[in-house]
Amino acid sequence: MALSALEAGHVKREALSVSGSALLYLSFQTLGIIYSDIGTSPLYVLNGIWPAAKGAPSREDVIGGVSAIVWSITLLPLFKYVFVSMFFATQEGEGGSFALFQGIYPRRPRDTSADRTLTGDYTNGKMTAPKPTKTLRERMRWPLLIWSLAGTALTMADGVFTPAVSVTSAVGGIAVAKASVTEDIVPISIAFLLVLFFVQQFGTARLAVTFAPISMIWFLLILSTGIYNITTYPGIFRALDPSRAVMLFVRTKDYGLLSGILLSVTGCEAIFANVGQFNAASIRMSFICLVYPSLVLTYLGQGAKLITDGENVIQNVFYRSIPGPLNGPLWWIVWLFALLATILASQAMITASFSLMQQLITMKSFPSLRMLYTSETIQGQIYIPAANWTLMVGTIVIVAAFSDLTALTNAYGFAVATVMLSTTGLITVHIIWVKRLPWYAACAFFLWFGFFDALFFGAAVKKIPEGAWVPLMIGGVLAIIMTFWTWAKGLEDAFDGKNRRNLRDFIQRDEKSSVTFHLESPINEMPSIEFESESEEDTNTDFGSRYFYVSQTTSTSLSQKEGVEGKVVQRKELSRISSCAIFHKLTEGSGVPHSFIGFVRQWPALPEVLIFLSISIVPFARVAPEDRYIVTKVRSIEGFYGATYCIGFRDKFDVQISDLIERICELEMRMDPQRAPVLIEKIRNVSSSTTHVIPSYHVVSKKLAGGKVMVAVSYMRKYLIEAIYRRLATMFPETANWLTSADEIIRVGINASI
């Protein structure tokens, strides 16, 4: 990686692009991570439509039900997600509801050179020019954000139910051959789940290498058994006629059948959410070449067996449609790989949850959690310990609480149906505002796919009293947390941005004495204060210079003329102390952070070496030590530097002072080779004692003007900001992933009125 690329400030993560054998290998890996959820649906779908207690359905009902399943898989996972949705992933290659929102409202490209600018022009947020009228796109930002966060939250709620349903359905299959273990299904399922969540710490890449062969064997097994079962009743191919699905509902008038058919497409949202873990081409290749034909032929085969041997097969359609006798070698082989595949099905949603959590934390829509990157090549492959253990506890509680598969499947699917509808709405907006396609293209997409999504959503809503209220509750709580954090963190960051200042606005050099004097200026005008220009002559390096902190207040002791307001400008001398301080800039933009202003106000002293450090995570696994620090010098104030700390997504956040000081010394040598040796010796001496300074905002809610209604709103706002957000911000600091010792960190308290 060239240093110049980092210095340009426009390096960003992009979607992974591979071809040839690398693409084949990546496609192979997707089998173990993405498709195990939708791939294990044949275990319970037909019994979800026709429970064993109701007896075997008629031949025409079976053909109609299988037709509905086949065309649901064709229209939603294949067409909507694999073909269409992949075009709407972010430039970084991320997918899911929140990624769609990021595509509609992309972050501005970060200019790291601006982060190092401490004395340039800046906007203070107090411009008097009228704000332009907001466009429809700007006015829709918050509604679409809440919509996308709700979809993301429900996807994560699905991450709790998918392991519960998948593993329980596989373990329950053993009761078909050995009824004596029926009472032990729950504890056995919990044991497998504990193992699954424990191995997450080894990383997605290692798991994919292990899981992909298992998934491939699973798909080949269900493909071959499906083909064999079709031979028992070739007439099942009539299910490929979509009119058979329509006639099923016309004939039975049973809308509730859709809630069972919905189970056949669970996991399709994970296809899109996991695109950041791999790429679109690898997902398309694996789904079209293996996953889709395996699923279609499996359901056709199960339908054929249900027609030819209905009363026997209906007891457990999947396990009783395996060719050969119960307890036979093939039966146990299929059971073993079914169990392994369902464990992998859980992996699909766990991985998707990690990927979505990374997006949320990056966009500051969720509290900062410790993230571990597990791949040297793909930035999206991560492990989040807190999320992993929380999912584990939630899943085990769900398994223990629902206790049987029928109750679980009633609760399962609601989140999937809601997220599918959410994704359709966001893609529709994306088509108009981002892709800029004709409005009728967006309408056609929304009406076509929205119709099917709405059908499934309506069927899922009917299941709320029967258990679907649980994922609704989990998703609702997560959505509230995400929306609240986005709002409160946005207010804090806006305060930080508005209170950045040009360094020369309050630090002056070489004044003869500390003075206080009065200025008179027209109301609403700031006094004009002359500063030294930042010319080439200002590059003299003299640690003996005197510096003053400049502040101004409104005078209350002067007699005022009409239309004139008095100002008091105070200058306080700042001593230079023999130490090195690093002030961290936690948000983007030019100027010095508010923490520095608060520091010199409380402690009137300047370290002899003072570095304003911003952080840039680049789309590479690791950055060479010699390329990690980009440094610029403030010419008008000796010992002041702006620096960017460039780290790869697998690098630990560990500021090596020796490397940073070395870059500073190299800069000084280039700027003034003659005088640099003396200055460099001074810098090396004082940098032996280094302190990291970060802001600690004590947030206070602003009072809102208005009537009685606003009094109530202000009270609620005050409670949310001061009682809840303030505590959470302390519990989940942005420094969660730092390796710097707590002994080397000073937090400067700042009252932030937001």
ABEGO torsion letter per residue (X at the ends): XBAAAAAAGABBBBBBBBBEAAAAAAAAAAAAAAAAAAAAAAAAAAAAABBAAAEBBBAAAAAAAAAAAAAAAAAAAAAAAAAAAAAABBAAGBBEAAAAAAAABBBBBBBAAAAABAABBBBAGABABBBBBBBAAAAAAAAAAAAAAAAAAAAAAAAAAAAAAAAAAAAAAAAAABAAAAAAAAAAAAAAAAAAAAAAAAEAAAAAAAAAAAAAAAAAAAAAAAAAAAAABAAAAAAABAAAAAAAAAAAGBAAAAAAAAAAABGAAAAAAAAAABBAAAAAAAAAAAAAAAAAAAAAAAAAAAAABAAAAAABAAAAABBEBBGBAAAAAAAAAAAAAAAAAAAAAAAAAAAAAAAAAAAGABBBBBBBBABAABAABBBBAAAAAAAAAAAAAAAAAAGBAAAAAAABGAAAAAAAAAAAAAAAAAAAAAAGBBAAAAAAAAAAAAAAAAAAAAAAAAAAAAGAAAAAAAAAAAAAAAAAAAAAAAAAAAAAAAABBBAAAABBBGBABBBBBBBBBBBGBBBBBBBBBBBAAAABBBAABBBBBBBBBBBAABBBBBGBBBBBBBBBBBBBBBBBBBBBBABBEBEBBAAAAAAAAABBBBBABBBBBBBBBBABABBBAAAABBBBBBAABBGBBBBBBBBBAABBBBBBAAAAAAAAAAAAAAABAAAAAAAAAAAAAAAABBBBBBBBBBBBBBBBBEBAAAAAAAAAAAAAAAAAAAAAAAABBAAAABABBAAABBBBBBBBBX
